[in-house]
Structure formats: C-alpha cells, structure tokens
C-alpha cells in the first residue's frame, strides 16, 4: 500500500513539473536505484539584438541546474540521442563568450566549480536543440556501460590520480615551457618589427623596449627604490609647522646638548689624568 502511494505521488509530481518561464524540464536520475528525479532546465540559447555572443545561434542549448556529478562527457552522452554533439562546456554562471581553450593536461586540471553549474551544449545541426527541448526522461547518468563513480570510490580514484609519475610530469612541463618560449619569441620579434612604425592613422605604438634598462625585480632593488622615495618625501615634508614638531625638535636639541656635555666632561677628565706629574 505504501509503495503504491509512493509510485502514485512520484507520477503526479512528474506530471506537474514546475520550471522557470521559457524553460523545459528534463528529469534525470543518477542510477536505476534512485527513486526521485533531478531536473535539468533547458532552453535554446538566445541573446538580445545587437549583443554579440560566441556561441552559435540556433545550435546551442543552455542548461541550468547541472549537478556536480554530471560532467561534460556525461552531458554529451545524455543528449547524444537528440543529435551529434559538437561541444559541451560547464561554467559557474552564464556567459556570452566561450572560455579560452587550453590544451588538456594529464596533471594540471582547472579548479572544479563547487555546487551546481550551467552548461552550453552545441549541436552540429539545429534540429538537435529542438529534439532536446522535447526530450522525455528520466535519463540515467550512471549505467552499466558508463558507470559514474561516487562516494568513497570517487575519493579512491581521485587519490590514485593525484599520485604523479615524475618522468611524465617532467616531459609535459618541458613541452609546455618550449611552447611558451616559442610564443614569447614570436611576440618579441613582432613587437620589434612594429617598433617605430606608424599605423594607418599615423600613430606610433610606444612599447616597453627602450634605452633605459628595466629595474630588476629583486629585493635589494625594491629596498633601494623605497629608500629613495622615503628621502624624497622627507625633503618635501614641512618642518616645524605643527606644535608637535616644535616639541620634538626641542627635545631632540636638549638630548643632543646633554650628550655633548657628557662627552666634553669625559674628555676633560681624560686630559686632567694625563697632566699628572710622573717623575719616575
């Protein structure tokens, strides 16, 4: 009796799905054992007239409420029945531009976004978006053919992935540095070619290259710059302008006079001691 009530309540809740205006709800489940469904809210990605967006129009699906266990590969697999998926990108919040594509690394991964995310799914053809909007669920995230690890199994996998191979890491770092050096050499050569050359409007681009060398970024150089600035401020500071400056000047003068008196006293005693008559 209780099981029937639960099934009936689940069916009624799925029929009356509340979704934001303009969005369609797609129910998903982590596995077959899960009774309740989680809902993805999807709509076609559109922007206002005159607004630029790097996402292709009529081929991009905007997805809200993406759970943390649903990765880009998982979303691509769930929506692949609607049509060939060109790319999937997860973001912390909506954005009109794609994030810069960087070569995937086996060792260096971007910091994962905690909590729920949004996604931009780009299909190869526009009919994939319309098919996704009419998609019925529930869709299974973790299946026998594509299992998704969670809980302690996920922690064990993350720990195993954190143990790096030093030789492979060295090779990847060397490759990255070689690519970076080549890129910097190309930029420097390009800047050298453009140095002093006016553009179409007659303006000359001013670069950092010049006759005066740049100060080295060392601690000693920084201390010298700070000391020079301190002396410059001291020269500009108004002396004996405030009452407290008068008091401090008088106290310093008295301290110097007392110090000089003690030094003169010691000098006189030393001279008297040297004047004593010593016949032998």
Secondary structure by P-SEA (a helix, b strand, c coil): caaaaaaaaaaaaaaaccccccbbbbbbbccccccbbbbbbbcccccccccccccccccbbbbccccccccaaaaaaaacccccccbbbbbcccccccccccccccccccccccccbbbbbbbccaaaaaaaaacccccccccccbbbbcaaaaaaaaaaaacccaaaaaaaaaaaaaaaaaaaaaaaaaaaaacccccccbbbbbccccccccccccaaaaaaaaaaaaaaaaaaccccccaaaaaaaaaaaaaaaaaaaaaaaaaaaaaaaaaccccc
